[in-house]
C-alpha cells in the first residue's frame, strides 16, 4: 500500500490568470513564456528558462475542454510546475510525460527561441454527477505557440484548486466546478468568529465566520481526512478553503461542493459558541495504468468550539 499526502487550497471568487504562477528563478531575464492555441481552440502557455547556454522546460498551463466517459464535455484549466530544475531541452526538442495524482500530460514538439509547435494529450480523473470516477481526455491535439512578454493580468474570478503532491504543484480551475463563488463586498475590518475542533478520526478542523448586515457568512474552512483509494492506496488529504463571504443559514453550516474536481461535504449546526455535524470527501485520482478511480473518506462526525476573544469560557 502506498500512502500519499495531498494538500489542496481552494479559493473562491479569486481573480486568476489562465496559467499557473510563473516559476521562480534566480535570473528573471532568463524566463521565457510562450502563448498559443491548440487545434481544439484551447489556450496553451509554456514556460522555459535559459541560463548558461542551457534551456529547461519549467511549466505548462492548458485551458480547453475534455470528453468524459459519460459523454459530457468538461471545460478545464490544468497546469503543473517542475520548479526548481525543470527538464533540460536538447536542440529545442520537447518531450514531456508528466503523470500526477489526478491528471497526466503527454507533450511533444519543438520549442525555439521565438516559437514552437507540437502535440499534446491530456487526461484526468473526474467525478460525474453521482460522485463516481470517470476518465476525461482531450485526445491528441496539435499546438502552436509564440514567444510572449510577461503580462501580470489577474484574469477573471473563478474557483481555483492548487494541489501539492510529491513536491509538484498541480493547479486546476474547473469551469462549472460546483464550488460556490460569491463576490460579496467585504468590509476592511470585521469581527471574526473562529472555531477549532476535531473530527471523529481525530483530524483537526477550523471554521471562521463573520457577522455582516446580510447575516453570518463563511470566511474560511479547513478540514482533514484519511482517504482510501480503490487501488489500495491511502491518501491523507487536507483542504483549506477561502471565501469572499458565503452566506450561511441561521445556526447552520452547510458547504457542499460536487464538481468534477472534488466532492466535499461539511454539514451541521453552528451556534455562537460551538458546533457539530458530519463531513465526507471524494477525490478522483489516476491509477498506475491511467484509469480513473475514487479516493473516499468515511462519513465522519465533527465538533468545534469558538476560541476567539468573544468566545464563552468553557467551565
ABEGO torsion letter per residue (X at the ends): XBBBBBBBBBBBGBBBBABBBBBBBABAAABBBBBBBBAAGBBBBBBBBBBGGBBBBABBBBBBBBBBAAGBBBBBBBBBBAOAAEBBBBGGBBBBBBBBAABBBBBBEBBBAABBBEBBBBBBBBBBAAGBBBBBBAEBBBBBBBBBBBBBBAEBBBBBBBBBBGGBBBBBBBBGAGBBBBBBBBBABBBBBBBBBBBAAGBBBBBBBBBBAAEBBBABBBBBBBBBBAAGBBBBBBBBBBBAGBBBBBGBBBBBBABAABBBBBBEBBBAABBBEBBBBBBBBBBAAGBBBBBBBBBBBBBBBBABAABBBBX
